[in-house]
Amino acid sequence: MSSQFDHVSVIKKSNVYFGGLCVSHTVQFEDGTKKTLGVILPTNQPLRFETHVPERMEIISGECRVKIADSAEDELFRAGQSFYVPGNSTFTIESDDVLDYVCHLEG
């Protein structure tokens, strides 16, 4: 797994969610695909996100608990792992530590 992306454009304006608990930047590749690179700060309660397109969340550092849509249980994901969220769905995520991630927008 590469530690960097080459030959990309980065949108300068950040995406800020939940009062700054989640901040990301959009990266656009030459083929038109997009990803976001972000960080989630430690949270006291789950952060709820809505997806419009399918997303694969790759955890770069830290660990988090995730509940996708109406799942009964949350799952633990650590650095080096990823999880998939269908388009037009929701997920909640929480972490006790700083979490670095890459969101692969797959739609």
C-alpha positions as a printed Julia matrix, in Angstrom:
107×3 Matrix{Float64}:
   0.0    0.0     0.0
   1.42   3.34   -1.08
   1.75   6.14    1.46
   1.0    8.86   -1.11
  -1.03   9.7    -4.2
   0.78  11.07   -7.26
  -0.53  13.16  -10.19
  -3.67  14.45   -8.46
  -5.53  17.7    -7.93
  -6.5   18.71   -4.4
  -9.5   20.89   -3.64
  -8.18  23.62   -1.34
 -11.37  24.15    0.66
 -11.77  21.64    3.47
 -14.89  19.64    4.25
 -15.68  20.25    7.93
 -18.28  18.17    9.77
 -19.58  18.04   13.34
 -18.0   21.3    14.46
 -14.53  20.21   13.35
 -14.55  16.65   14.7
 -14.13  15.45   11.1
 -12.12  17.37    8.5
 -11.24  16.14    5.01
  -9.96  17.32    1.64
 -11.11  16.07   -1.74
  -8.49  14.6    -4.08
  -9.29  14.21   -7.79
  -7.35  11.81   -9.99
  -6.52  12.18  -13.68
  -9.18   9.58  -14.58
 -11.88  11.65  -12.81
 -12.2    9.47   -9.71
 -12.3   11.14   -6.31
 -11.24  10.29   -2.8
 -11.26  12.25    0.41
  -8.39  12.26    2.88
  -9.47  13.04    6.38
  -9.12  12.9    10.1
 -11.7   12.22   12.8
 -10.88  13.48   16.27
 -11.79  11.49   19.39
 -15.56  11.49   19.9
 -17.86  11.01   22.88
 -20.69   9.83   20.67
 -20.97   8.3    17.18
 -20.86  10.64   14.18
 -23.58   9.85   11.61
 -22.81  10.19    7.9
 -25.03   9.73    4.84
 -23.65   8.31    1.61
 -24.82   9.21   -1.88
 -22.45   6.89   -3.74
 -20.83   3.66   -2.52
 -17.83   4.38   -0.29
 -14.94   2.3     0.9
 -13.36   3.72    4.04
  -9.7    2.77    4.42
  -8.31   3.27    7.94
  -4.78   4.68    7.79
  -4.1    5.1    11.51
  -6.08   4.6    14.69
  -9.12   2.43   15.25
 -12.86   3.04   15.15
 -16.21   1.48   15.84
 -18.6    1.52   12.88
 -22.25   0.66   12.48
 -23.48   0.49    8.88
 -27.13   1.4     8.21
 -29.43  -0.69   10.42
 -26.84  -3.22   11.59
 -27.53  -4.56   15.04
 -23.89  -4.46   16.13
 -20.97  -2.14   15.51
 -17.65  -3.47   14.25
 -14.1   -2.52   15.17
 -11.73  -1.49   12.37
  -8.02  -0.77   12.76
  -5.23   0.71   10.64
  -4.79  -1.34    7.48
  -8.46  -2.39    7.36
 -11.39  -0.93    5.46
 -15.15  -1.11    5.4
 -17.74  -0.64    2.66
 -20.9    1.45    2.8
 -23.48   1.19   -0.01
 -24.73   4.28   -1.81
 -27.8    6.04   -0.4
 -27.12   4.61    3.04
 -25.8    5.74    6.42
 -23.1    4.8     8.87
 -21.97   5.91   12.3
 -18.36   6.05   13.34
 -16.61   6.8    16.62
 -13.05   6.69   17.84
 -11.21   7.17   21.11
  -8.08   8.36   19.3
  -7.24  10.43   16.24
  -8.32   8.46   13.16
  -6.78   9.04    9.72
  -8.71   7.69    6.74
  -9.11   7.65    2.98
 -12.65   7.53    1.64
 -12.74   5.94   -1.81
 -15.82   7.31   -3.6
 -16.83   4.42   -5.84
 -19.81   5.83   -7.71
